[in-house]
Amino acid sequence: MSQTATAPAAPPKMLSFENVELYYDHVYALKGVSIDLNEGETVALIGANGAGKSSILRAVTGLRRIKSGRITYLGERIDATPAAEIVRKGIAMVPEGRRVFPLMSVKDNLLMGAFTRTDKQGIEQTLESVLTRFPRLKERFHQQASTLSGGEQQMMVIGRALMAKPRLLLLDEPSLGIAPKLVQDIARAIVAISRDEGVSVLLVEQNSRMALSISNRAYALSTGQVVLSGASKDLMHDDRIKAAYLGGEL
């Protein structure tokens, strides 16, 4: 008797939001948001201030508890998981505004990112990898973080997040307040991190042009809801995106 072969089950999404609602007091920040991210992808979240982009990152990291819906990471529900445990699962976040330890050296700032790790040799290897990726940090290795430029500090906090050896990297407005030349360097670094290290990236950006140019897919948010989504290369030429986020022209 012949048997029909069953197709292998699709791997779980790296990250999935299903009808997520999140409130600050009685004001909603996310209303029925559903997004997903596949392993190895870079997905951008674009939109104006207050659109809900950063609220998505806070919900992923456990810094804000959702009111309803589901958040899963590699098939496991994490919307009730403590923030420290979420880091141990392989999710690292680069917060908006950089949040450096200003009186500590570049070296010590970077090593703070490895606080969940105990593999001394592995930590040293990751540190060397970060310094290779960001040569400016190697040059300023023993300087206080407060002496770095805004762009150098941003490189440092991205490096600090990489010290945790994440599988999923969350970036909240990495181009904010950065000189245009260094924005290009940071954009190239994000592409290289995903390509070379296999890290999935969820990128929140008001610089929509940059975000769409370096991501695979994107979601546009407005007042806590997803209003458009699709392949980034298609959204780059969508008249609605051009009018709302790209100044009308490319």
N, C-alpha and C positions, 0 to 999 in steps of 0.2 A: 504494500500500500504506500503510495507516494505521499510525501509530506511537503507542504508549502513552506519555503524558507521565509523566516520573518526578518524584516529589515531591522538592522541594529537601531536601538533607541538613540535619538539625537542627544548630544551632550547638553547638560543644563546651561542656561545662560550664565555668563559671568555675574551679571547683575540684572535684577528685574524688579520693577515697580508695578504693582497691580492696583489701580484705582486708589491711590494713596491720597489721604486727606490729612492736613496738618494745620493746626491753629496756633496763633499767638494770642493768648487770652481768648477773646471771642471773635477775633479777626482771622479769616482763613489765609494761609500762606500757600497751600497747595490744595487744589480741589479736583479730585478724581484724576490724578496724574498717573499715566501708564507709560513707562519707558523701559528700554532694555539695552544691554551692552553685551556683545559677544566677546569671547576670549581673543585677545590680540587686537581688538579694535580701539580706535580713538573716537569717542563720541563727544560732540560739543553741545553745550546748552547755551543758547543765545537769547537776548532779550534785554529790556530796559531795567533800570534799578527797580526793585520791588516786584519783579516778574515772578519770583519764586526759585530762581536758579540756585542761589546759595542755600535755600531751605532744603533743596534736594540733597545737597552734600551733607548738611547737618543731620538729616534723617538717616542717611547711609551710615554715618559714623556714630550714631547713637547720641549725639549731642542734643537732639530734639526727638521726642517720642511722637509717633504719628497717632492720629485719632482713629483712623480706620484704613483698611487696605492691607497689602502685604509687601514686604521687601525681602527678596531672596538673593543669596550670594552663593553661586555654585550649587544651586538647588536647595540650599538650607535657609530657612527663615531666620532673619537677623533683626527684625524690627523691635525685639524686646531684649536684645543682647547688650550687655554693658560695653561702654566705649572702649575700655582697655582690652577686652576680649576681641573686639572687632579688629583692632590693630594686630593682635596675634594671629588672626585668621588670614592676614595678608592684605589688609586695606590701609593705605597711608594717605594722609591729607596734607596739602600745602595750603594753609589758610590765607584768606585775603589780608593784605597789609603786612605780610611777611612774618611778624611775631618772632623776631630774633631775641636771643639773650645778649643784650648789648655789651655787657661788661665781660663776657666770656670770649675766649679766642674762637677763631674760625674752627680750629680743630675740635674744641670742646662742644661747640654748637653742633657740629656734624655727629660727634659721638653720642649726643643726646638722642639722636634718631634710632640708635641701636639698643635702646634701654630694654627691649623685650628679648634680646638675643643673649646667648651665653657662649656661643662658639667664637672664641677669641681669634682664632686664625681666620675664620670666615669674615669676621668684622674687619680685620686688617685688609683682607682682599677687597671687600666692598669699599672701604675707605680709599684704597689705591685706585679702584675703578672710578669712583666719584671725582677724585682729583685729576684723573686722566681726562674725564669728560669735561671738567670745568677747570682748565689750567689757571685761571685767575685765582681760584681758591688755593691752589698749591703755592702761588706766589705770596699770598696773604695769610698763609696757614696759621701763623702765630700772632697775627694782629687781632685786636679787639673787633668784634663784629660791628660796633658802632662806628668804626672808621671806614667801613666799606660804603661804596655808592649804593643807591637803591637797586640797580641792576645786579650788582655783585651780591647783595643780600638776598635777592630773589634766587640767584643761582645756589646760594648756600642753603636756603630752606628747601629747595628742590632736592639738593644733595642730601640734606638731613632726612627727608622722607625716604630717599632711596636706601639709606642706611638700614632701614627696617626690612629690606628685601621684599617689597610688596609685589603682589600679583596684580593689584588694582591701585592705580595712583589717581587721587582726586586733586584737581588744581582749581583754586578759587581766584580768578582774576589775576593770573600771573603777569600780565602786561601793565597792570595798574601803576601809574606813576613812574614808569620806566622810560629812559631815553630810547628813541626809535631804533638806534643802532643795536642796543642791547635787547630790545624786543625781538629783533630778527634772530639774535643768537639764542635766546630762550626758546623761540619757536622751533629753531633747528634742533635744539637739545631735546625737546618734547618728541619730535619725530624720531630722533635717533634712539631715545630711551625705549619707545614702543617697538621699533624695528630690531634693535640689537639685543635687547634684554627680554623681549616678549612680554612686556608689561602692558596691561590694558589701561587706558586713560579715559577718565571722565573730566572734561574741561569746561569750566564755567568762564565765559568771556564776554565783556561788552565790546571788545574789539572783534566784531563779527567777521570782518574780512580775514583777519589772521586765523580766527577759530575755524572758519570754513575751509581755509586753504590747507590746514594741517590735519583735518579730521576725516574719518570715513563717512560718518553719518552725523546728523545734527537734529536737534529739537529746538524750535522757537517757542518761547513761553511768553505769555501775557497775563497779568493778574492771576497768577497761580494755576494757569491751565496751559496745556500744550495746544498751540494753534496751528503749527505746521511741523512736518517732520519729513525726512527723506535723506537721500545721498547728498553729501555736502557739495559735490560738484554740480548737482542739479539745483540745489537751493541757492548757490552762488549766482545763478542766472534766472532765478524766479523773481518776477517783477514785484511781487509782494515783499519779498525779503530785501530786494534792492531799494525799494521805496522806504521801508521801515528802518532798515539797519545799515545799509551801505551807501546812503546819501544819494540814491537814485542812479548812480553810475558805477561801472566797474572800470 
